[in-house]
Amino acid sequence: MPGWILQSSERAPLILRLTPGCVKTVGRGTAADFIVDAALVSRLHCRLNAEAADRLVVEDLKSTNGTIVNGRKTDRAILQAGDTLTIGRLTLRVSKGTEVDLWKTPGTP
């Protein structure tokens, strides 16, 4: 079963990988599972839930600047491949990944 990959388009891209069934938080604080050092990101900004039913759900954790999916502010949304998730000034593109993609080291073919 494939998982999910969220990747920024920056020169040194930020890549978040989620296997089915995992729940991870995103924020700039040390309590977050994925720590993002970007402007306007709250300490605990949002939660990503890669449900076993092959769905990826994002939930805003009462962040100061909100969680934005495809240009629209949301409290909770189901993400699909091709969607964009904006957290502060960081924009991530959502894609489905194979098992190989989920464990691959960035920069390797």
SULCORZI-V883557 format. One line per field, one symbol per residue. psi: psi as a letter, one per 40 degrees, with the letter a starting at -180 (. if undefined). burial: 1 if it has 9 or more other ideal C-beta (glycine too) atoms within 8 Angstrom, else 0. Layout:
psi: ???
burial: ???
This chain:
psi: hiaihhhieidgihhhhhiheihiihieieeidhhhgiiehidgdihhhgidffihhhhhffideihhhfehhidhihiiheihhhhbehhhhhiiiiddddeihhei.
burial: 0111111100001111110100011111100101010100110111111110000111111010001110000100001000111111011111101000110000000
